[in-house]
Amino acid sequence: MNVANIGTGTAYPLSHAAHPAKQTIDKTSELYKACEDFESIFIKQMLDAMRKTIDKSDDMLGGGMGQDMYDDMLYGEYAKKMAATGQFGLAETIYKQVSSKQ
């Protein structure tokens, strides 16, 4: 279905030729690893904010500094694993943006 021209001289939808070719992503490159690390940091901050909403008033483990350190390390590992799966897509987006500028 084509929509009439709206003053731009282009009929919509655009043909596939108007879309840029997909950029290949080298997941073994240092740049991609840095992008993945950044995504991991972003996810960790998100998880930390979510963790602050948990009520710890009747915590089974008793809480304390030790549990806080353990939780911090645990959520850091969760963030690394989540970034490694590529499901968020932030690392790929950053990689495409940065690599196109080189």
Backbone as JSON Lines, residues from 0, in Angstrom:
{"i":0,"aa":"M","n":[0.84,-1.16,0.0],"ca":[0.0,0.0,0.0],"c":[0.89,1.23,0.0]}
{"i":1,"aa":"N","n":[0.72,2.1,-0.93],"ca":[1.48,3.34,-0.99],"c":[0.61,4.5,-0.55]}
{"i":2,"aa":"V","n":[1.2,5.35,0.23],"ca":[0.51,6.55,0.68],"c":[0.91,7.67,-0.26]}
{"i":3,"aa":"A","n":[0.0,8.57,-0.53],"ca":[0.28,9.67,-1.46],"c":[1.45,10.5,-0.96]}
{"i":4,"aa":"N","n":[2.1,11.15,-1.88],"ca":[3.22,12.03,-1.53],"c":[2.76,13.11,-0.57]}
{"i":5,"aa":"I","n":[3.59,13.36,0.42],"ca":[3.23,14.35,1.42],"c":[4.22,15.52,1.32]}
{"i":6,"aa":"G","n":[4.42,16.03,0.15],"ca":[5.28,17.18,-0.02],"c":[6.77,16.86,-0.03]}
{"i":7,"aa":"T","n":[7.13,15.6,0.15],"ca":[8.54,15.25,0.18],"c":[9.0,14.65,-1.13]}
{"i":8,"aa":"G","n":[8.09,14.33,-1.98],"ca":[8.46,13.7,-3.24],"c":[8.7,12.21,-3.11]}
{"i":9,"aa":"T","n":[8.35,11.63,-1.97],"ca":[8.58,10.22,-1.74],"c":[7.26,9.54,-1.42]}
{"i":10,"aa":"A","n":[7.03,8.4,-2.05],"ca":[5.86,7.59,-1.74],"c":[6.26,6.59,-0.66]}
{"i":11,"aa":"Y","n":[5.38,6.36,0.28],"ca":[5.67,5.44,1.37],"c":[4.85,4.18,1.2]}
{"i":12,"aa":"P","n":[5.3,3.02,1.59],"ca":[6.57,2.76,2.23],"c":[7.73,2.8,1.24]}
{"i":13,"aa":"L","n":[8.91,3.04,1.78],"ca":[10.11,3.1,0.95],"c":[10.48,1.71,0.48]}
{"i":14,"aa":"S","n":[11.13,1.64,-0.65],"ca":[11.59,0.33,-1.14],"c":[12.75,-0.14,-0.29]}
{"i":15,"aa":"H","n":[13.08,-1.4,-0.4],"ca":[14.2,-1.96,0.36],"c":[15.52,-1.33,-0.06]}
{"i":16,"aa":"A","n":[15.61,-0.83,-1.26],"ca":[16.84,-0.21,-1.73],"c":[17.14,1.08,-0.98]}
{"i":17,"aa":"A","n":[16.12,1.71,-0.41],"ca":[16.32,2.97,0.31],"c":[16.88,2.75,1.7]}
{"i":18,"aa":"H","n":[16.79,1.53,2.22],"ca":[17.31,1.22,3.54],"c":[18.79,0.86,3.43]}
{"i":19,"aa":"P","n":[19.62,1.36,4.37],"ca":[21.03,1.01,4.31],"c":[21.26,-0.47,4.58]}
{"i":20,"aa":"A","n":[22.34,-0.99,4.04],"ca":[22.66,-2.4,4.24],"c":[23.0,-2.64,5.71]}
{"i":21,"aa":"K","n":[22.71,-3.85,6.19],"ca":[23.02,-4.18,7.57],"c":[24.52,-4.2,7.77]}
{"i":22,"aa":"Q","n":[24.94,-3.6,8.87],"ca":[26.35,-3.55,9.2],"c":[26.73,-4.85,9.91]}
{"i":23,"aa":"T","n":[27.86,-5.43,9.54],"ca":[28.3,-6.65,10.21],"c":[28.95,-6.28,11.53]}
{"i":24,"aa":"I","n":[28.75,-7.12,12.5],"ca":[29.28,-6.87,13.84],"c":[30.32,-7.93,14.15]}
{"i":25,"aa":"D","n":[31.55,-7.48,14.42],"ca":[32.63,-8.39,14.78],"c":[32.63,-8.54,16.3]}
{"i":26,"aa":"K","n":[32.0,-9.6,16.78],"ca":[31.86,-9.79,18.22],"c":[33.16,-10.2,18.89]}
{"i":27,"aa":"T","n":[34.21,-10.43,18.13],"ca":[35.5,-10.78,18.72],"c":[36.41,-9.56,18.84]}
{"i":28,"aa":"S","n":[35.98,-8.43,18.32],"ca":[36.83,-7.23,18.34],"c":[36.87,-6.6,19.73]}
{"i":29,"aa":"E","n":[37.93,-5.84,19.97],"ca":[38.09,-5.13,21.23],"c":[36.99,-4.09,21.39]}
{"i":30,"aa":"L","n":[36.59,-3.46,20.3],"ca":[35.53,-2.45,20.35],"c":[34.23,-3.06,20.84]}
{"i":31,"aa":"Y","n":[33.87,-4.23,20.31],"ca":[32.63,-4.87,20.74],"c":[32.71,-5.28,22.2]}
{"i":32,"aa":"K","n":[33.87,-5.76,22.64],"ca":[34.03,-6.14,24.05],"c":[33.84,-4.92,24.95]}
{"i":33,"aa":"A","n":[34.36,-3.76,24.53],"ca":[34.18,-2.54,25.31],"c":[32.71,-2.14,25.35]}
{"i":34,"aa":"C","n":[32.03,-2.29,24.22],"ca":[30.59,-1.98,24.18],"c":[29.8,-2.92,25.07]}
{"i":35,"aa":"E","n":[30.2,-4.17,25.09],"ca":[29.53,-5.16,25.94],"c":[29.78,-4.85,27.42]}
{"i":36,"aa":"D","n":[31.0,-4.41,27.73],"ca":[31.31,-4.03,29.11],"c":[30.47,-2.83,29.54]}
{"i":37,"aa":"F","n":[30.3,-1.86,28.62],"ca":[29.46,-0.71,28.94],"c":[28.02,-1.15,29.18]}
{"i":38,"aa":"E","n":[27.53,-2.05,28.35],"ca":[26.17,-2.57,28.53],"c":[26.05,-3.25,29.89]}
{"i":39,"aa":"S","n":[27.08,-3.98,30.29],"ca":[27.08,-4.65,31.58],"c":[26.99,-3.64,32.72]}
{"i":40,"aa":"I","n":[27.71,-2.53,32.61],"ca":[27.66,-1.49,33.64],"c":[26.26,-0.89,33.7]}
{"i":41,"aa":"F","n":[25.69,-0.64,32.54],"ca":[24.33,-0.08,32.48],"c":[23.32,-1.03,33.13]}
{"i":42,"aa":"I","n":[23.41,-2.31,32.82],"ca":[22.49,-3.3,33.39],"c":[22.7,-3.39,34.9]}
{"i":43,"aa":"K","n":[23.96,-3.34,35.35],"ca":[24.26,-3.4,36.79],"c":[23.6,-2.25,37.51]}
{"i":44,"aa":"Q","n":[23.67,-1.04,36.95],"ca":[23.02,0.11,37.58],"c":[21.51,-0.07,37.65]}
{"i":45,"aa":"M","n":[20.96,-0.65,36.6],"ca":[19.53,-0.91,36.59],"c":[19.16,-1.94,37.68]}
{"i":46,"aa":"L","n":[19.94,-3.0,37.78],"ca":[19.68,-4.02,38.79],"c":[19.85,-3.45,40.21]}
{"i":47,"aa":"D","n":[20.85,-2.59,40.4],"ca":[21.04,-1.96,41.71],"c":[19.83,-1.12,42.1]}
{"i":48,"aa":"A","n":[19.31,-0.36,41.14],"ca":[18.12,0.45,41.42],"c":[16.94,-0.44,41.76]}
{"i":49,"aa":"M","n":[16.81,-1.56,41.07],"ca":[15.72,-2.49,41.36],"c":[15.9,-3.14,42.73]}
{"i":50,"aa":"R","n":[17.16,-3.44,43.08],"ca":[17.45,-4.1,44.35],"c":[17.1,-3.2,45.54]}
{"i":51,"aa":"K","n":[17.23,-1.89,45.35],"ca":[16.92,-0.95,46.44],"c":[15.44,-0.95,46.79]}
{"i":52,"aa":"T","n":[14.6,-1.46,45.91],"ca":[13.15,-1.46,46.17],"c":[12.71,-2.68,46.98]}
{"i":53,"aa":"I","n":[13.62,-3.61,47.23],"ca":[13.28,-4.84,47.95],"c":[13.23,-4.56,49.45]}
{"i":54,"aa":"D","n":[12.17,-4.99,50.1],"ca":[12.03,-4.83,51.55],"c":[12.9,-5.88,52.24]}
{"i":55,"aa":"K","n":[13.86,-5.42,53.05],"ca":[14.76,-6.34,53.73],"c":[14.48,-6.43,55.23]}
{"i":56,"aa":"S","n":[13.3,-6.01,55.64],"ca":[13.0,-5.97,57.07],"c":[13.01,-7.36,57.73]}
{"i":57,"aa":"D","n":[12.56,-8.36,57.02],"ca":[12.56,-9.72,57.59],"c":[13.42,-10.65,56.73]}
{"i":58,"aa":"D","n":[14.62,-10.2,56.44],"ca":[15.55,-10.97,55.6],"c":[16.02,-12.22,56.35]}
{"i":59,"aa":"M","n":[15.97,-13.38,55.7],"ca":[16.37,-14.64,56.33],"c":[17.86,-14.68,56.65]}
{"i":60,"aa":"L","n":[18.68,-14.03,55.84],"ca":[20.12,-14.11,56.04],"c":[20.65,-13.1,57.05]}
{"i":61,"aa":"G","n":[19.81,-12.24,57.54],"ca":[20.23,-11.31,58.58],"c":[20.79,-10.0,58.08]}
{"i":62,"aa":"G","n":[21.02,-9.89,56.79],"ca":[21.5,-8.63,56.22],"c":[22.94,-8.36,56.63]}
{"i":63,"aa":"G","n":[23.28,-7.1,56.73],"ca":[24.61,-6.71,57.13],"c":[25.5,-6.41,55.93]}
{"i":64,"aa":"M","n":[26.72,-5.98,56.26],"ca":[27.67,-5.57,55.23],"c":[28.11,-6.75,54.36]}
{"i":65,"aa":"G","n":[28.26,-7.92,54.96],"ca":[28.67,-9.09,54.2],"c":[27.66,-9.47,53.13]}
{"i":66,"aa":"Q","n":[26.4,-9.45,53.51],"ca":[25.36,-9.77,52.53],"c":[25.29,-8.71,51.44]}
{"i":67,"aa":"D","n":[25.48,-7.44,51.81],"ca":[25.47,-6.37,50.82],"c":[26.61,-6.55,49.8]}
{"i":68,"aa":"M","n":[27.79,-6.93,50.28],"ca":[28.92,-7.16,49.38],"c":[28.65,-8.35,48.46]}
{"i":69,"aa":"Y","n":[28.11,-9.43,49.04],"ca":[27.79,-10.61,48.25],"c":[26.74,-10.28,47.19]}
{"i":70,"aa":"D","n":[25.69,-9.56,47.59],"ca":[24.64,-9.18,46.65],"c":[25.2,-8.34,45.51]}
{"i":71,"aa":"D","n":[26.11,-7.41,45.86],"ca":[26.7,-6.55,44.85],"c":[27.5,-7.38,43.83]}
{"i":72,"aa":"M","n":[28.29,-8.33,44.34],"ca":[29.06,-9.18,43.42],"c":[28.13,-10.07,42.59]}
{"i":73,"aa":"L","n":[27.1,-10.61,43.22],"ca":[26.15,-11.47,42.53],"c":[25.46,-10.72,41.39]}
{"i":74,"aa":"Y","n":[24.98,-9.52,41.69],"ca":[24.29,-8.74,40.66],"c":[25.25,-8.25,39.58]}
{"i":75,"aa":"G","n":[26.52,-8.07,39.93],"ca":[27.53,-7.75,38.92],"c":[27.7,-8.9,37.93]}
{"i":76,"aa":"E","n":[27.71,-10.12,38.44],"ca":[27.81,-11.29,37.56],"c":[26.55,-11.47,36.74]}
{"i":77,"aa":"Y","n":[25.4,-11.21,37.35],"ca":[24.15,-11.26,36.58],"c":[24.22,-10.29,35.41]}
{"i":78,"aa":"A","n":[24.71,-9.08,35.67],"ca":[24.78,-8.06,34.63],"c":[25.71,-8.5,33.5]}
{"i":79,"aa":"K","n":[26.85,-9.1,33.85],"ca":[27.79,-9.57,32.82],"c":[27.14,-10.65,31.95]}
{"i":80,"aa":"K","n":[26.44,-11.57,32.59],"ca":[25.78,-12.65,31.84],"c":[24.67,-12.11,30.95]}
{"i":81,"aa":"M","n":[23.92,-11.15,31.48],"ca":[22.82,-10.57,30.7],"c":[23.37,-9.8,29.49]}
{"i":82,"aa":"A","n":[24.48,-9.11,29.67],"ca":[25.09,-8.37,28.56],"c":[25.65,-9.34,27.52]}
{"i":83,"aa":"A","n":[26.19,-10.47,27.98],"ca":[26.79,-11.44,27.06],"c":[25.75,-12.11,26.17]}
{"i":84,"aa":"T","n":[24.51,-12.18,26.62],"ca":[23.48,-12.82,25.79],"c":[23.1,-11.96,24.6]}
{"i":85,"aa":"G","n":[23.28,-10.65,24.72],"ca":[22.94,-9.76,23.62],"c":[21.46,-9.47,23.5]}
{"i":86,"aa":"Q","n":[20.67,-9.83,24.49],"ca":[19.23,-9.64,24.41],"c":[18.81,-8.18,24.55]}
{"i":87,"aa":"F","n":[19.61,-7.38,25.26],"ca":[19.27,-5.97,25.4],"c":[19.55,-5.22,24.11]}
{"i":88,"aa":"G","n":[20.63,-5.56,23.44],"ca":[20.96,-4.91,22.17],"c":[21.7,-3.6,22.3]}
{"i":89,"aa":"L","n":[22.0,-3.19,23.52],"ca":[22.69,-1.92,23.71],"c":[24.11,-1.97,23.17]}
{"i":90,"aa":"A","n":[24.82,-3.07,23.4],"ca":[26.2,-3.19,22.92],"c":[26.25,-3.12,21.4]}
{"i":91,"aa":"E","n":[25.33,-3.79,20.73],"ca":[25.3,-3.76,19.26],"c":[25.01,-2.36,18.75]}
{"i":92,"aa":"T","n":[24.09,-1.67,19.39],"ca":[23.74,-0.31,18.97],"c":[24.93,0.63,19.13]}
{"i":93,"aa":"I","n":[25.61,0.54,20.27],"ca":[26.77,1.38,20.5],"c":[27.88,1.03,19.51]}
{"i":94,"aa":"Y","n":[28.07,-0.27,19.28],"ca":[29.11,-0.71,18.33],"c":[28.85,-0.12,16.94]}
{"i":95,"aa":"K","n":[27.61,-0.18,16.48],"ca":[27.28,0.35,15.17],"c":[27.53,1.85,15.1]}
{"i":96,"aa":"Q","n":[27.17,2.56,16.15],"ca":[27.36,4.01,16.17],"c":[28.84,4.37,16.17]}
{"i":97,"aa":"V","n":[29.6,3.71,17.0],"ca":[31.03,4.06,17.13],"c":[31.82,3.6,15.91]}
{"i":98,"aa":"S","n":[31.55,2.41,15.42],"ca":[32.32,1.89,14.28],"c":[32.01,2.64,13.01]}
{"i":99,"aa":"S","n":[30.85,3.25,12.89],"ca":[30.53,4.02,11.69],"c":[31.28,5.34,11.67]}
{"i":100,"aa":"K","n":[31.78,5.78,12.8],"ca":[32.52,7.05,12.89],"c":[34.0,6.86,12.6]}
{"i":101,"aa":"Q","n":[34.48,5.62,12.57],"ca":[35.91,5.37,12.37],"c":[36.29,5.47,10.92]}
